[in-house]
C-alpha cells in the first residue's frame, strides 16, 4: 500500500472510531480509494496491481 493510501485509510479509521463518519461512508471512501479525481479524469493508481494479479491467474 502506498504511503498516501495508508495515511488516508488511517485517517478514515480514526474518523470512523470517533463517530465522524458512518460505516457506509467509510465503505464508500474505501471503494474510491484507488482513484484520484483530477476534475477532468480519474487517475487509477491501482491499475497495475490489478493487471499483475490477473496475469498470475
C-alpha positions as CSV (number, residue, x, y, z in Angstrom):
1,X,0.0,0.0,0.0
2,X,1.4,3.4,-0.9
3,X,2.1,5.9,1.9
4,X,-0.7,8.2,0.7
5,X,-3.2,5.4,0.7
6,X,-2.0,4.2,4.2
7,X,-2.5,7.7,5.6
8,X,-5.9,8.1,4.1
9,X,-7.0,4.7,5.5
10,X,-5.6,5.5,8.9
11,X,-7.4,8.9,9.0
12,X,-10.6,7.2,7.8
13,X,-10.4,4.6,10.5
14,X,-9.8,7.3,13.2
15,X,-12.8,9.2,11.9
16,X,-14.9,6.0,12.0
17,X,-13.9,5.2,15.6
18,X,-14.6,8.8,16.6
19,X,-18.1,8.6,15.0
20,X,-17.3,11.3,12.5
21,X,-18.3,9.0,9.6
22,X,-20.7,6.1,9.3
23,X,-19.7,2.6,8.3
24,X,-21.4,3.3,5.0
25,X,-19.4,6.4,4.4
26,X,-16.2,4.6,5.3
27,X,-17.1,1.8,2.8
28,X,-17.7,4.4,0.1
29,X,-14.4,6.0,0.8
30,X,-12.5,2.7,0.7
31,X,-14.2,1.8,-2.6
32,X,-13.0,5.0,-4.2
33,X,-9.5,4.8,-2.6
34,X,-7.6,3.7,-5.7
35,X,-8.9,6.6,-7.7
36,X,-7.9,10.3,-7.6
37,X,-10.3,12.7,-9.2
38,X,-8.4,15.3,-11.2
39,X,-11.6,17.1,-12.2
40,X,-11.2,16.2,-15.9
41,X,-10.3,12.5,-15.3
42,X,-10.0,9.9,-12.6
43,X,-6.5,8.6,-12.1
44,X,-6.5,4.8,-11.3
45,X,-3.4,4.3,-9.1
46,X,-4.1,0.5,-8.6
47,X,-4.5,-0.5,-12.3
48,X,-1.0,-2.0,-12.4
49,X,-1.7,-4.1,-9.3
50,X,-5.0,-5.4,-10.7
51,X,-3.4,-6.2,-14.1
52,X,-0.5,-8.0,-12.5
53,X,-2.9,-10.1,-10.3
54,X,-5.0,-11.1,-13.3
55,X,-1.9,-12.2,-15.3
56,X,-1.0,-14.6,-12.4
57,X,-4.4,-16.4,-12.5
